């Protein structure tokens, strides 16, 4: 049974930082491309960052230079370090692989 569990969300002031984690089970994690998406109220879900099995990374233009995606294959965990947060980063953040999605973690950035 595949399970992706996000954690680390919360309320932070603009300019602050958060680190999201996504723990995976039931997947061959080391060979999986993992990604973070987010969905703000009234908006479509969008890709935030992606990391391949060989650690190639892709970022949305809106987060380049502020967010960093990384992975620890031994822990089957993918991370999203978010710095210089802005109110427009407020959303539910989801972890996913090619087939499965976590339930999300809420990130709220106050101005």
C-alpha positions in Angstrom: 0.0 0.0 0.0 1.4 3.3 -1.1 1.3 6.2 1.3 2.7 9.7 1.1 2.5 11.8 4.2 3.3 15.5 4.2 4.3 17.5 7.3 5.8 20.8 8.3 3.2 23.2 7.2 2.0 26.0 9.4 1.5 29.7 9.8 4.5 32.0 9.1 5.1 35.7 8.6 6.2 37.0 5.2 9.9 36.6 4.8 10.0 33.6 7.0 10.9 30.0 6.3 9.3 26.5 6.5 10.6 23.1 5.7 8.1 20.6 4.4 8.7 16.8 4.5 7.0 14.0 2.7 7.5 10.5 4.0 6.9 7.7 1.5 6.1 4.1 2.0 5.1 1.3 -0.3 7.0 2.8 -3.3 10.4 2.1 -4.8 11.4 5.6 -3.6 15.0 5.7 -5.0 13.8 5.3 -8.6 10.8 7.6 -8.3 10.6 11.2 -9.5 9.0 13.1 -6.7 7.3 16.5 -6.8 5.6 19.1 -4.7 2.5 20.8 -6.0 0.3 23.4 -4.4 -3.2 24.6 -4.6 -4.4 28.0 -3.4 -8.1 28.7 -2.8 -10.0 29.2 -6.1 -6.9 28.3 -8.1 -5.7 25.2 -10.0 -3.1 22.9 -8.5 0.3 23.9 -9.8 3.7 22.3 -9.9 6.2 23.9 -7.4 9.2 21.7 -7.7 10.3 18.2 -9.0 13.3 16.0 -8.3 14.3 13.1 -10.4 15.9 9.8 -9.3 19.3 11.4 -10.3 18.5 14.6 -8.4 17.8 16.7 -11.4 15.5 19.5 -10.2 12.8 21.7 -11.8 11.1 24.7 -10.2 8.2 26.9 -10.9 9.4 30.4 -12.0 7.6 31.9 -9.0 9.8 30.0 -6.5 13.2 30.0 -8.2 15.9 31.2 -5.7 13.6 30.8 -2.7 12.6 27.1 -2.6 14.8 24.0 -2.7 13.7 20.5 -3.2 15.8 17.6 -2.0 15.5 13.9 -1.2 16.9 11.4 1.2 16.5 7.9 -0.3 17.6 6.1 2.9 14.7 7.8 4.7 12.3 7.7 1.7 11.6 11.3 2.3 11.5 14.3 0.0 11.8 17.9 1.4 10.9 21.3 0.3 12.8 24.1 2.0 10.9 27.3 1.6 12.6 30.6 2.3 11.6 34.3 1.8 8.0 33.2 1.9 5.3 35.5 0.5 1.6 35.8 1.1 1.0 34.4 -2.4 2.7 31.2 -1.4 -0.3 30.4 0.8 -1.7 27.1 -0.3 -2.1 23.5 0.5 1.1 21.7 -0.5 1.0 18.2 -1.9 3.7 15.6 -2.4 3.3 13.2 -5.2 5.0 10.6 -7.4 3.9 9.5 -10.8 0.7 7.8 -9.5 0.0 8.8 -5.9 -0.6 11.9 -3.9 -0.5 12.8 -0.3 -3.3 14.5 1.5 -1.5 17.8 1.7 -0.2 20.2 4.4 -1.4 23.8 4.8 1.0 26.7 4.4 -0.2 30.1 5.4 1.9 33.2 5.0 0.7 36.3 6.7 1.6 39.8 5.5 
